[in-house]
């Protein structure tokens, strides 16, 4: 799998969407009621549909193509929304990781690793989503990148070292 495209359909109410391969319910533990849903269709560059993911929302109301990061080397799809982030193994059509988040995390491909940052936590993962390290952070936070680690400084947690290898 080299390149993919993502087609998103967001629905106002939890319509009876069928024909999906994978279900991801928004990671908000204190709310049970699903209020809306999204269907993300993952398509290879040759036009073949490889995966359809249904996202059910409790607080959020949808997802956009910019909320996904595809890593072709590992066929891993990272996603994010207001309260969560996770990884999907495209080849096996499985939700590999599904993590809670404070606000909407930033997910960035740093070449040899993936960096996920939200208001209270920074995490480094391998390109397949396996965790390398995580540290607590709290705004206002400053950071400086080095070969093999990132140094964070925040008023609450002080100096934190996030390993990236």
C-alpha positions in Angstrom: 0.0 0.0 0.0 1.6 3.2 -1.1 -0.8 6.1 -1.3 -4.4 6.3 0.0 -7.2 8.8 -0.1 -9.8 9.3 2.5 -13.5 10.1 1.8 -15.4 11.4 4.9 -19.2 11.4 5.3 -20.4 13.1 8.5 -24.0 12.5 9.7 -25.9 14.8 12.0 -27.7 12.0 13.9 -26.6 8.5 14.5 -28.0 7.2 11.2 -28.1 3.4 10.6 -24.8 3.3 8.7 -24.0 -0.2 7.5 -21.3 -1.8 5.4 -18.3 -0.8 7.5 -15.3 -2.9 8.5 -14.3 -1.2 11.8 -16.2 0.7 14.5 -14.6 3.3 16.7 -16.7 4.8 19.5 -15.5 8.2 20.7 -13.4 7.7 23.8 -15.5 9.7 26.3 -16.2 7.4 29.3 -18.7 9.6 31.2 -21.2 9.8 28.3 -23.0 6.8 26.9 -25.3 8.4 24.2 -24.0 8.6 20.6 -25.3 11.7 18.9 -23.7 11.5 15.4 -21.4 9.5 13.3 -18.9 9.6 10.5 -17.9 7.1 7.8 -14.4 7.2 6.6 -13.7 5.3 3.4 -10.0 4.5 2.8 -9.2 4.1 -0.9 -5.9 3.0 -2.5 -4.5 5.1 -5.3 -5.8 2.5 -7.9 -9.4 3.3 -6.7 -9.8 0.1 -4.6 -11.6 0.5 -1.3 -9.6 -1.1 1.4 -11.3 -0.1 4.6 -14.5 1.6 5.9 -14.4 3.0 9.4 -17.5 4.1 11.3 -16.8 6.7 14.0 -19.6 7.2 16.6 -19.6 10.6 18.3 -20.7 11.5 21.9 -19.4 15.0 22.1 -17.6 15.7 18.8 -19.6 16.0 15.6 -17.3 14.7 12.9 -13.9 14.1 11.5 -12.0 15.6 8.5 -9.4 14.3 6.2 -6.8 16.5 8.0 -7.5 14.4 11.2 -5.7 11.4 9.6 -2.0 10.7 9.1 -1.1 7.7 6.9 2.2 6.0 7.3 2.8 3.9 4.1 5.9 2.1 5.5 3.7 0.4 8.1 0.2 0.6 6.6 -0.8 2.4 9.8 -3.4 5.2 9.9 -3.3 7.6 12.8 -6.4 9.6 13.6 -7.5 12.2 16.1 -10.5 14.1 17.3 -11.3 16.4 20.2 -11.2 13.6 22.9 -9.1 10.9 21.4 -6.4 9.6 19.1 -5.6 6.2 17.8 -4.0 4.0 15.2 -5.5 1.6 12.7 -3.7 -1.3 11.2 -5.0 -1.1 7.6 -3.8 -4.5 6.4 -5.5 -6.3 9.3 -8.5 -3.9 9.5 -8.0 -3.5 13.3 -8.1 -0.6 15.8 -4.6 -1.1 17.2 -4.6 1.8 19.7 -7.4 4.0 21.0 -6.3 6.6 23.5 -8.1 9.4 25.5 -6.9 12.9 24.9 -7.3 16.4 26.3 -8.5 18.6 23.6 -7.5 17.8 20.1 -4.0 16.3 19.9 -1.4 17.2 17.4 0.0 14.2 15.5 3.2 14.8 13.5 5.4 12.5 11.5 9.0 13.2 12.5 10.5 10.7 10.1 11.8 8.0 12.4 8.9 8.4 14.9 5.5 9.9 15.4 5.0 12.7 18.0 1.5 13.1 19.6 1.0 16.1 21.9 -2.1 17.4 23.7 -2.4 19.8 26.6 -1.3 17.4 29.3 0.8 14.7 27.6 3.4 14.2 24.9 4.0 10.7 23.5 6.4 9.3 20.9 5.5 6.2 19.0 7.1 4.0 16.3 5.8 4.4 12.8 3.4 1.5 13.5 1.9 3.3 16.6 3.8 1.2 19.2 4.6 3.5 22.2 8.2 4.6 22.7 7.7 7.0 25.6 5.3 9.5 27.2 5.7 12.4 29.6 3.3 14.8 31.4 3.3 18.4 30.2 1.1 21.4 31.1 0.8 24.7 29.2 2.6 27.0 28.8 5.2 24.4 27.7 8.4 25.0 25.8 10.2 22.2 24.0 13.5 21.7 22.3 14.3 18.7 20.0 17.5 16.8 20.2 18.8 13.6 18.5 17.0 10.8 20.4 14.8 12.9 22.7 12.7 16.1 23.2 13.1 18.2 26.3 9.9 19.8 27.6 9.7 22.5 30.3 6.4 23.5 32.0 5.5 25.3 35.2 3.7 22.4 36.7 5.9 19.4 35.7 9.2 21.1 35.2 11.8 19.5 32.9 10.6 16.3 31.2 12.6 14.2 28.7 10.6 12.3 26.0 12.6 9.6 24.4 12.2 9.3 20.6 14.3 6.2 20.0 
